[in-house]
Amino acid sequence: MGAISRHLEEAFAVVDWQPDVAARLDEHHLVSWSGVPARRIRFASSLSQFLETQRDTEVIALYGQFIEDLDSFCAQIERAIPGGPVERRIDGPRGLTALLRQRNSYRHQRPSRYRYYIWHDADVLLKKNHRLFGRIVESMAGVAAESEYVSDDLLLIHRAVFVGGPLLDVYAEDPQGQFNAWCDDGLGEPFWRVVTGIEAPRTDRFQIDELDD
């Protein structure tokens, strides 16, 4: 094992960083990036394991290396959330947004209060089709805001963690990108702003390399 790899392993093993990162998810979705693939893998897997230990929590992993279009995204999400199969569209009664609103419910088991989406290699779709990526991000953020601030159903807090390379952070800097703004649908005020009363998606940025400082 090389010295760099060993040092990286020690940083992730020794430093108890997971609670601090999880605390960022109290109010925000999280864009997490690094130029080093090994750091991204270790960060995402370790954070997922930590979140899975929390009460009333479900964690949904999305493997971005296999997500290149809406069909491949839906193929993963419909296997993780009850209510599928889902039509290959964002909107509509059987579309992606409708599926994201669904929740797991089992007899003799407390319903989940938190749902975390860990999107590994999210920049793969961003590179392939940035408009589609933005629409999916908006759908996830919109459902999260709707569930938290509008819905009369039992509270389910949705948070997404997007993990990828530096391009993900570049997109997060764009004030018109969907980490920072609802889509302009050409109908006046954006749909999700009208529905939720929230001015814009609430997203935080995090450089994974900081864990190695």
C-alpha positions as a Markdown table, in Angstrom:
| # | Residue | x | y | z |
|---|---|---|---|---|
| 1 | Met | 0.0 | 0.0 | 0.0 |
| 2 | Gly | 1.4 | 3.4 | -1.0 |
| 3 | Ala | 2.0 | 6.2 | 1.6 |
| 4 | Ile | -0.8 | 8.4 | 0.1 |
| 5 | Ser | -3.3 | 5.5 | 0.3 |
| 6 | Arg | -2.3 | 4.7 | 3.8 |
| 7 | His | -2.6 | 8.3 | 4.9 |
| 8 | Leu | -6.0 | 8.6 | 3.3 |
| 9 | Glu | -7.2 | 5.4 | 5.1 |
| 10 | Glu | -6.0 | 6.7 | 8.4 |
| 11 | Ala | -7.7 | 10.1 | 8.0 |
| 12 | Phe | -11.1 | 8.4 | 7.3 |
| 13 | Ala | -10.6 | 5.8 | 10.0 |
| 14 | Val | -9.5 | 8.0 | 12.9 |
| 15 | Val | -11.4 | 11.3 | 12.4 |
| 16 | Asp | -15.0 | 11.1 | 13.6 |
| 17 | Trp | -16.3 | 13.4 | 10.9 |
| 18 | Gln | -19.6 | 11.7 | 10.0 |
| 19 | Pro | -21.8 | 13.4 | 12.7 |
| 20 | Asp | -20.5 | 16.8 | 11.5 |
| 21 | Val | -21.3 | 16.1 | 7.9 |
| 22 | Ala | -24.7 | 14.6 | 8.8 |
| 23 | Ala | -25.5 | 17.8 | 10.7 |
| 24 | Arg | -25.2 | 19.8 | 7.5 |
| 25 | Leu | -28.1 | 17.7 | 6.2 |
| 26 | Asp | -30.4 | 19.1 | 8.9 |
| 27 | Glu | -31.3 | 22.0 | 6.6 |
| 28 | His | -29.6 | 21.4 | 3.3 |
| 29 | His | -28.9 | 18.9 | 0.6 |
| 30 | Leu | -25.1 | 18.3 | 0.1 |
| 31 | Val | -22.9 | 18.6 | -2.9 |
| 32 | Ser | -19.7 | 16.7 | -2.0 |
| 33 | Trp | -16.7 | 16.6 | -4.4 |
| 34 | Ser | -13.1 | 15.6 | -4.8 |
| 35 | Gly | -10.8 | 15.1 | -7.6 |
| 36 | Val | -9.6 | 11.8 | -6.1 |
| 37 | Pro | -12.0 | 8.8 | -6.8 |
| 38 | Ala | -10.8 | 6.8 | -3.8 |
| 39 | Arg | -11.7 | 9.7 | -1.5 |
| 40 | Arg | -15.2 | 10.0 | -3.0 |
| 41 | Ile | -15.8 | 6.2 | -2.6 |
| 42 | Arg | -14.6 | 6.2 | 1.0 |
| 43 | Phe | -16.6 | 9.3 | 1.9 |
| 44 | Ala | -19.9 | 8.1 | 0.4 |
| 45 | Ser | -19.7 | 4.6 | 1.8 |
| 46 | Ser | -18.7 | 5.7 | 5.3 |
| 47 | Leu | -21.4 | 8.4 | 5.4 |
| 48 | Ser | -24.0 | 5.9 | 4.2 |
| 49 | Gln | -23.0 | 3.4 | 7.0 |
| 50 | Phe | -23.3 | 6.1 | 9.6 |
| 51 | Leu | -26.7 | 7.3 | 8.4 |
| 52 | Glu | -28.0 | 3.8 | 8.3 |
| 53 | Thr | -27.4 | 3.5 | 12.1 |
| 54 | Gln | -29.7 | 6.4 | 12.9 |
| 55 | Arg | -33.3 | 5.8 | 14.1 |
| 56 | Asp | -36.2 | 6.0 | 11.7 |
| 57 | Thr | -34.0 | 6.4 | 8.8 |
| 58 | Glu | -33.8 | 4.9 | 5.3 |
| 59 | Val | -30.8 | 5.3 | 3.0 |
| 60 | Ile | -31.1 | 5.0 | -0.8 |
| 61 | Ala | -28.0 | 4.5 | -2.8 |
| 62 | Leu | -27.9 | 5.6 | -6.4 |
| 63 | Tyr | -25.0 | 4.3 | -8.5 |
| 64 | Gly | -24.2 | 7.1 | -10.9 |
| 65 | Gln | -21.8 | 5.1 | -13.1 |
| 66 | Phe | -24.9 | 3.3 | -14.3 |
| 67 | Ile | -27.0 | 6.4 | -14.7 |
| 68 | Glu | -26.8 | 8.1 | -18.1 |
| 69 | Asp | -30.4 | 9.0 | -18.9 |
| 70 | Leu | -33.8 | 9.1 | -17.3 |
| 71 | Asp | -34.5 | 5.4 | -17.9 |
| 72 | Ser | -31.4 | 4.3 | -16.0 |
| 73 | Phe | -32.1 | 6.7 | -13.1 |
| 74 | Cys | -35.7 | 5.4 | -12.8 |
| 75 | Ala | -34.6 | 1.8 | -13.0 |
| 76 | Gln | -32.6 | 2.3 | -9.8 |
| 77 | Ile | -35.1 | 4.5 | -7.9 |
| 78 | Glu | -38.1 | 2.3 | -8.6 |
| 79 | Arg | -36.3 | -0.6 | -6.9 |
| 80 | Ala | -35.8 | 1.4 | -3.8 |
| 81 | Ile | -39.1 | 3.1 | -3.2 |
| 82 | Pro | -42.5 | 1.4 | -3.1 |
| 83 | Gly | -44.9 | 2.4 | -5.8 |
| 84 | Gly | -43.0 | 1.4 | -8.9 |
| 85 | Pro | -42.6 | 0.8 | -11.7 |
| 86 | Val | -42.4 | 4.4 | -12.7 |
| 87 | Glu | -43.1 | 6.0 | -16.1 |
| 88 | Arg | -39.9 | 7.4 | -17.7 |
| 89 | Arg | -40.9 | 11.0 | -17.2 |
| 90 | Ile | -40.4 | 13.6 | -14.5 |
| 91 | Asp | -44.0 | 14.8 | -14.0 |
| 92 | Gly | -47.4 | 13.1 | -14.1 |
| 93 | Pro | -49.2 | 10.7 | -11.7 |
| 94 | Arg | -46.8 | 7.8 | -12.5 |
| 95 | Gly | -43.7 | 9.9 | -13.1 |
| 96 | Leu | -40.5 | 10.2 | -11.0 |
| 97 | Thr | -41.8 | 13.1 | -8.8 |
| 98 | Ala | -44.8 | 11.1 | -7.9 |
| 99 | Leu | -42.7 | 8.1 | -6.9 |
| 100 | Leu | -40.3 | 10.2 | -4.8 |
| 101 | Arg | -43.4 | 11.3 | -2.7 |
| 102 | Gln | -44.1 | 7.6 | -1.8 |
| 103 | Arg | -43.0 | 6.2 | 1.6 |
| 104 | Asn | -42.3 | 2.8 | 3.0 |
| 105 | Ser | -45.0 | 1.6 | 5.4 |
| 106 | Tyr | -45.0 | -1.7 | 7.3 |
| 107 | Arg | -47.2 | -3.1 | 10.0 |
| 108 | His | -45.7 | -3.1 | 13.5 |
| 109 | Gln | -42.9 | -0.8 | 12.4 |
| 110 | Arg | -42.4 | 2.9 | 13.0 |
| 111 | Pro | -42.5 | 4.8 | 9.7 |
| 112 | Ser | -39.3 | 6.4 | 8.6 |
| 113 | Arg | -38.8 | 10.1 | 9.4 |
| 114 | Tyr | -35.7 | 10.6 | 7.3 |
| 115 | Arg | -34.8 | 9.5 | 3.8 |
| 116 | Tyr | -31.3 | 10.1 | 2.5 |
| 117 | Tyr | -30.4 | 9.7 | -1.1 |
| 118 | Ile | -26.6 | 9.0 | -1.7 |
| 119 | Trp | -26.0 | 9.6 | -5.4 |
| 120 | His | -22.5 | 8.2 | -6.1 |
| 121 | Asp | -20.7 | 9.6 | -9.2 |
| 122 | Ala | -23.5 | 12.1 | -9.8 |
| 123 | Asp | -21.3 | 14.0 | -12.3 |
| 124 | Val | -21.6 | 11.1 | -14.8 |
| 125 | Leu | -25.2 | 12.3 | -15.7 |
| 126 | Leu | -24.2 | 15.9 | -15.3 |
| 127 | Lys | -21.6 | 15.4 | -18.1 |
| 128 | Lys | -23.9 | 13.4 | -20.2 |
| 129 | Asn | -27.0 | 15.7 | -20.0 |
| 130 | His | -26.8 | 18.7 | -17.7 |
| 131 | Arg | -30.5 | 19.7 | -18.4 |
| 132 | Leu | -31.8 | 16.3 | -17.4 |
| 133 | Phe | -29.5 | 16.3 | -14.3 |
| 134 | Gly | -30.9 | 19.6 | -13.3 |
| 135 | Arg | -34.5 | 18.5 | -13.7 |
| 136 | Ile | -33.9 | 15.4 | -11.5 |
| 137 | Val | -32.1 | 17.5 | -8.9 |
| 138 | Glu | -35.1 | 19.9 | -8.9 |
| 139 | Ser | -37.6 | 17.1 | -8.5 |
| 140 | Met | -35.7 | 15.7 | -5.5 |
| 141 | Ala | -35.3 | 19.1 | -3.9 |
| 142 | Gly | -38.9 | 20.1 | -4.7 |
| 143 | Val | -40.4 | 16.9 | -3.1 |
| 144 | Ala | -38.2 | 17.5 | -0.1 |
| 145 | Ala | -39.4 | 21.0 | 0.4 |
| 146 | Glu | -43.0 | 20.0 | -0.2 |
| 147 | Ser | -42.9 | 17.2 | 2.3 |
| 148 | Glu | -41.3 | 19.3 | 5.0 |
| 149 | Tyr | -43.3 | 22.6 | 4.6 |
| 150 | Val | -46.5 | 21.8 | 2.8 |
| 151 | Ser | -47.7 | 18.2 | 3.1 |
| 152 | Asp | -50.3 | 17.2 | 5.7 |
| 153 | Asp | -48.9 | 13.7 | 5.7 |
| 154 | Leu | -46.7 | 12.3 | 8.5 |
| 155 | Leu | -43.4 | 14.2 | 8.2 |
| 156 | Leu | -40.7 | 12.6 | 6.0 |
| 157 | Ile | -37.5 | 14.6 | 5.7 |
| 158 | His | -35.8 | 14.0 | 2.3 |
| 159 | Arg | -32.1 | 14.9 | 1.9 |
| 160 | Ala | -29.8 | 14.2 | -1.1 |
| 161 | Val | -26.0 | 13.8 | -1.0 |
| 162 | Phe | -24.5 | 14.3 | -4.5 |
| 163 | Val | -21.0 | 12.9 | -4.7 |
| 164 | Gly | -18.7 | 13.5 | -7.7 |
| 165 | Gly | -15.7 | 15.2 | -9.1 |
| 166 | Pro | -14.8 | 18.9 | -9.5 |
| 167 | Leu | -17.4 | 19.4 | -12.2 |
| 168 | Leu | -20.1 | 18.9 | -9.7 |
| 169 | Asp | -18.8 | 21.8 | -7.7 |
| 170 | Val | -18.6 | 24.0 | -10.8 |
| 171 | Tyr | -22.3 | 23.3 | -11.4 |
| 172 | Ala | -23.0 | 24.1 | -7.8 |
| 173 | Glu | -21.5 | 27.5 | -8.3 |
| 174 | Asp | -23.9 | 28.4 | -11.1 |
| 175 | Pro | -26.6 | 30.6 | -9.6 |
| 176 | Gln | -29.0 | 29.4 | -12.3 |
| 177 | Gly | -28.3 | 25.7 | -11.8 |
| 178 | Gln | -30.8 | 23.6 | -10.0 |
| 179 | Phe | -28.7 | 23.3 | -6.8 |
| 180 | Asn | -29.4 | 27.1 | -6.4 |
| 181 | Ala | -32.6 | 27.9 | -8.4 |
| 182 | Trp | -35.9 | 26.3 | -9.4 |
| 183 | Cys | -36.3 | 25.7 | -13.2 |
| 184 | Asp | -37.9 | 28.5 | -15.2 |
| 185 | Asp | -40.9 | 26.7 | -16.7 |
| 186 | Gly | -41.9 | 29.7 | -18.8 |
| 187 | Leu | -45.2 | 30.1 | -16.9 |
| 188 | Gly | -44.2 | 33.0 | -14.7 |
| 189 | Glu | -43.1 | 32.0 | -11.1 |
| 190 | Pro | -41.4 | 28.6 | -11.0 |
| 191 | Phe | -43.7 | 25.7 | -10.1 |
| 192 | Trp | -41.8 | 24.6 | -6.9 |
| 193 | Arg | -41.6 | 28.1 | -5.5 |
| 194 | Val | -45.4 | 28.4 | -5.9 |
| 195 | Val | -46.0 | 25.0 | -4.3 |
| 196 | Thr | -43.6 | 25.2 | -1.4 |
| 197 | Gly | -43.1 | 28.9 | -0.8 |
| 198 | Ile | -39.4 | 28.2 | -0.7 |
| 199 | Glu | -37.4 | 30.7 | -2.7 |
| 200 | Ala | -34.8 | 28.3 | -3.9 |
| 201 | Pro | -33.4 | 24.8 | -3.2 |
| 202 | Arg | -31.3 | 24.6 | 0.0 |
| 203 | Thr | -28.0 | 23.2 | -0.9 |
| 204 | Asp | -24.6 | 23.2 | 0.8 |
| 205 | Arg | -21.2 | 22.4 | -0.7 |
| 206 | Phe | -18.4 | 20.3 | 0.8 |
| 207 | Gln | -14.9 | 19.5 | -0.4 |
| 208 | Ile | -14.2 | 15.9 | 0.6 |
| 209 | Asp | -10.4 | 16.7 | 0.6 |
| 210 | Glu | -10.9 | 18.8 | 3.7 |
| 211 | Leu | -11.2 | 15.5 | 5.7 |
| 212 | Asp | -7.5 | 14.9 | 4.9 |
| 213 | Asp | -6.3 | 18.3 | 6.1 |
